[in-house]
């Protein structure tokens, strides 16, 4: 009863707009007081923040964020789109497909979905509109392509899941590679279908010679360098994800230097943005730890697992209900908050049902991608609308075909878990 009361208060405070971190700390402390008195509150508050913030794995979060800021500073994303457009811009819907490829490339060297959406909005969206693309189609593909950074390593979302779930971050990051490629292909395929149905929505682009196409590939070099500096060293076992995050941040800084984009003002802006984002995420994790202690004391998770075990339901039905819950929460809440609130509760159930936690983590992040473009929150849609100066309704209207195709892909990944688990199984020990 106490747990239900505290959870109800948690969602009530979130609904009225109280910051996630403060909501978790307040309700967690209140729950601890109701269960164990003032001594329990003092004991947790005096130890949990330091023990959580001093976690070695947590170092990777600010470093991956800093890496994303340096990538934005370097302007590599602009070059990636131009290179992709040179190769596929001539086919029907080519610039939309190039946007997906640029989103995948940017995701492979940044890890931040909002940064990816903002960058693509200011580079690919004007190019598509100038060529005569339907604004709904253009806005939809930009918004959904920005979400690829959540899945393709180095993904900050996967790192957070690994920290919360105490699962191998290396396996999670490598597990996101093949699904990331598949999602990119699904976005491109969805664009092709939409253009086939309505050819007027996406005129053909300019044709290029093979010499021009090969010359355009030179800009892919920095992306390959950075991808190998992060994902490559993790896969080969040369470095841990935390060490790889440091290599990635340094590599991104070198690329910005090479592109001659490092100025005092730009460097200061990147550091400040990285510090703000890092403090927000780490504060949420620390406060979630306080809330987690309350759940541990009340044994709510164990009770939930026992209750689900007593139901006469197939494990696939339970999984479908859980994923549907993530879809609903994604429409209402920030993805970081969803992971921190739900993973400690849901993961024991998933393990009890016999599902792999690495596989589940990748599937959950894919569901979070869908949440990033669904109303009423749809963070990526708001970012695209702001940077592209287009109506919100127009962008939301353009993402629905991609939401449907993403959900079909989720079904495939659930039916064939080895699509996710095969590459991590081949990693160097």
N, C-alpha and C positions, 0 to 999 in steps of 0.2 A: 504493500500500500504506500509506504514511504517513497519507494522508487518511482511508482506511477505519479505521485504528487510532484516529485522533483522534476521528472521528465516533462510533465505538463507545464510546469513553470518555465522550464528551459525553452520550450517551443513558444510559449506565450511571450517571453522576453525577446526572442528572436523575431517574432512577428511584429512587435512594436518598434523594431529597429535598433535594439541594443547591440553593440558590437559583439561579435562571436566570442572573442577571448574573455571579455568581462562577464558575459552570460555564463560561460562554462565555469569560470572561477567562482562566481556568486552562487550559482545553483549547486556546484560541487561542494563548496564550503558549507552551505546550508544543509545539504544532505548529510555531510559528515557530522555536523552538529546534532542533527536529529537522531543519528544512529549511535554516535560514540561520544557526544558531548564536546566541550571546549578542548579537552586534551587531544582528541582525535584531529580537530581542526588545526591546532597549533603544531602537532606532530607532522602532519602532511605539509602544511604551508612552510615549515622551517626546513624541510628536506627535498620536497619534490621539485621546486624550481631549479635549484642548483644541479641536482642529479640529472634532470632532463636536459637542461641547456648545455651541460658539459659532455653530452653524448658525442662520441667521435664521428658517428655517421651523420650527425646533424650539420657538421661543417660543410658538407657537400651542397646544402641548400643555398647559402649565400654565395658560394662560389659559382654554382650553375646560374644563379640569377645575374651575377656580375658578368659571367660569360655572355649571357643574352644581351646585356647592355652594351658590351664591347662589339658584339656582332651588329647590333643596330647602328652603333657609331660608325662602323666600317663601311656601311652601305652595300654589303654583299648581296642583300636580298634583291635590290634593284637589278643587279647584274644577273642573278639567277633567273629572274622573270624574263629578262631580255634574251638570255640564252635559250630558255625553254620555248619562248615565243618564236624564235628563229627556227626551231626544229618542228614544232607542231602548230604554229600559228596559221598555216595555210589550210589545215583540215577544218571541217565544220565544227564550230565550237572550240577552235584551237586555242584562243587566248584564255578561255575558261579552263581548258586542260593544262595550259601553261601555268595558270594560277595555282592549280593543285600541285603541280610539280615544284613550283617555287615554294609553296607552303610546306611540302615535304622536305625540300632542301633546307629551308630556314629552320624547320623543326629539328632537323638532324644536327644543327649547330647552335641551337638556342635553348629549347626546353620550355619556353614561356608562350602560352597560347594567346594571351592578350597582346603581348609584344608582336607576335606573328600577325595577328589580325590587324593591328594598327599599321604595321609596315606594309602589308599587302593592300590595305585600304588606300594608302597614299601612293602606291605604285601601280598595281594592276587594275584597280577599279577605274581610274581615269582613262587608261589605255583601252579598256573594253568599251566604255561609254563613248569614247572618241570614234571608235570603229563602228558604232551603231548597235551595240549589244542591248538587248532588253534589260533595263535596270534591275528588274527582279531576278533574272538569271545571273547577272553579274554580281549583285549583292549577295545572293545565296551562296555562290561558289566561293566568294572571298571569305564569308563568315565561316563556312564549314572547313575550308582549307586551313584557316587559322588554328583550328582545333587539333591539327595533326601534331603540333608541338607537344600535346599532352601524352601522346602515345609513342612517337618515335624518339629513341634515346638521343641525347640526355634529357629525359622527361622529369621535371620537378615533381609532377604528380605521382609518378611511379616511385620516386625516391621517398616521398612522404608516405605512400602506402607501405613501402618496405620498412620504414622506421616505426610506423604505428603497429603494423602486423608482425614485426620481428621476423621478416622473411628476407631471404637473400636479395639485396638490391641489385647485385650483378645479374642474377637470373632474371629478375623482373625487367631490367633494361634491355637485356639481350632478347628476352621473350617478346618485347614490343616491336622488334625489327620486322618480322614477317607480317604481323597484323598491320603495322604501319604502311607497308608496301601494298597490302591488300586494300586498305582504306583509301589510299591514293588512287588505286585502280578503280575502286567503286565510285569515287567522286568523278573521275574522268568518264567512266561509263555512264553515270547519271547525266552528265552534261551532254554526252553523245545522244542519249535517248531523247532528252528534252529538245535538242536541236533537230533531231530527225523528225520529231512530231511537229515542230514549228520552225522550219528553216529560216524564217525571217527574224527570229530572235537572236541570231548570231551570224552575221555576215562573215565570209571568208576573209582571211588576212592576207598580208603581203607574202609573196613567194620569195625564197632565198636559194642561192646556188649552194652546192655541196661544199664549196670552198668557204663560203660565209658561215655555213653551219659548223664546220670543223673549227673555224676561227673562234666561234662563239663559245666553244667548249673550254677555252682557256680560263674563263671565270669560274669554272667548276673546281679548279685546282684548290683554292682556299677552303672550299667546303669539304673536299675529300681529306685535306690535311687535318682539318679540325675534327671531322668525324673519326678519323683514325686515332687522333690524339685522345679521344674520349672513349668511344665504343670499341675501337680496335684494341686498345690496351686492356680494356675490361674483358673482352672475349678471349684474348690470348693469355690472360692471367698475369700480365706484366704489372698491372696496378689494380688497386681496389677502386670502387666508385668514388670514394673520398679523394684519393690521390688523383684519379682521372679528372675530377672536377677542378682541381688546381691546375692540371695540365691544360684543360680546356679554357679556363679563364686566361691563362698566360698566352695560349695560342691565339685566342680571339683578340687579345691586346696586340700581339705581333701583327695580325692581319690588319687591324686598324692603323697601326704604324706604317705598314707597307702601302696601304691605300692613302696615306698622308691625311688621315681624318682626326688624328689626336691633337686637340688643342686644349688649352687650360680650361676653357669654358665647357667643352664637350666632355672632358675627363671628369670635371667636377659634377656635371649633370648625371653622368653614368654612375658615379660612386654614390651620389645622394639617392638616386632612384633605387639602386641595389640595396642600400641600407634600409630604406623605407620598407621595401617589399620583404626583406629578410626579417626585420623586426616584427612585422605583422604576422608572418608565418610562424616564427619561433614563439612569439607570445601566445598564439593560438595553441600550439603544441604543448607548451608549459601549462596553460590553464586546463587543457584537455586532460592532462595527467592528474590534476586535482580531481576533476570529475570522474576519471577512471578509478581512482582509489575508492570513491563512494560506491561505485558499481561493484567493485571487488568485495567491499565489506558487506554489502547487502546480498551478495551472491545472485544478483539478478541474471547474469549471463548464464550461469549454470542452470538456473530455474527455467530459462527460456529454452536451452538445449534439451532439457528433460521434457518440457511440455511438447516441443515439436516432435521429439522421439516417440511420444505417446500417441501422436496423431496417426491415423490410418491414411497417410498420404505418400505418394511416390516422391522420392527425393528430387525428381525433375520438376514436379509441381511446386515443391517448396522453393527450388532454385528460381523458377519462373516468377513466383510471387516476390521473391527478394529483388530480382532484377527489375520487376515492374515498380517496386517501391523506390529503387534508385532512379528510375525514369521520372516518377512523380516528384521526388525530392529535388532532382535536377532542374525541374521547372520552377522551383521556389527558392532554392538556396545556392550559395556559393559552393563550388566543387571542393575546395579545401575544407570547408566546414563539414560538408557531407562525409568526406573520408574520415575526418577526425571523430565525428559523432557516431558513425555507423560501424566502421571496421572493427573496433574492439568488441562490439556486440554481435555482429553478423559472422565474423570469421570463425569463432568456435562452432557455430551451427554448420558452416560450410565444411569444416574439418570433420565434424561428427557425421556428416552425410557422405563423407568419402571423397570430396572434391579436392583438387590440388590448389593450395593457396596462391601459388605463382600464377597459375592459369586464371584463377578467380580475380586476382589483382588486375591483370590485363583486361579482362572482360569488364570489370567495374570502371576502369579508366575509359574504355570505349563507350560505356553508358554515360559517363560524365561528359564525354565529347558531345553526345546528343543533348545533354542538359545545357551545354554552353550556347546552344542556338534555339532553345525552345522557350516560349513565353511562360510567365511574365518576366522572369529574370533575364535569361538569355544574354549573358555578359558579352559574348563576342558580337552579337547583333548590335548591342548598344555601342560597342567600340567602332564597328564598321559604319554605323549610321552617323556617329560623331565625326569621324575622320573623313568620310566620303561626302558628308553633308547631304544625306538622303533620308527620306521618311522611314521611321521604324517599321511601319506596317509593310512597306515595300520589301525590306530586307527579310522580315519574318515570312512573308509570302514566298520568297525565293528559296528558303531553306527547307520547306516541307518535303520536296522530293528527295533531298539528301537525308533527311531524318528517316524516311521510310527505307531507303537503301541501306543506311547504317544498321537499322534494326534487323534487316534480313541478314547482314553480315554477322551480327551478334548470334543469330540462330545457327549459322554455319560454324562459328567458333565454339559454340556450346556443344554442337553435335560432334565436332572433330577437334578435341582439345589438343591433339598432337601438333596442330598447326602452330600453336603457341609454344608448346613444350619441347618441340624437336630441337630447335637451335640452342636453348639453354643446356640441353642434355649433351651437346657436342662441345661445350665450353671446356677450356683447359682447367684442370682441377686446381 
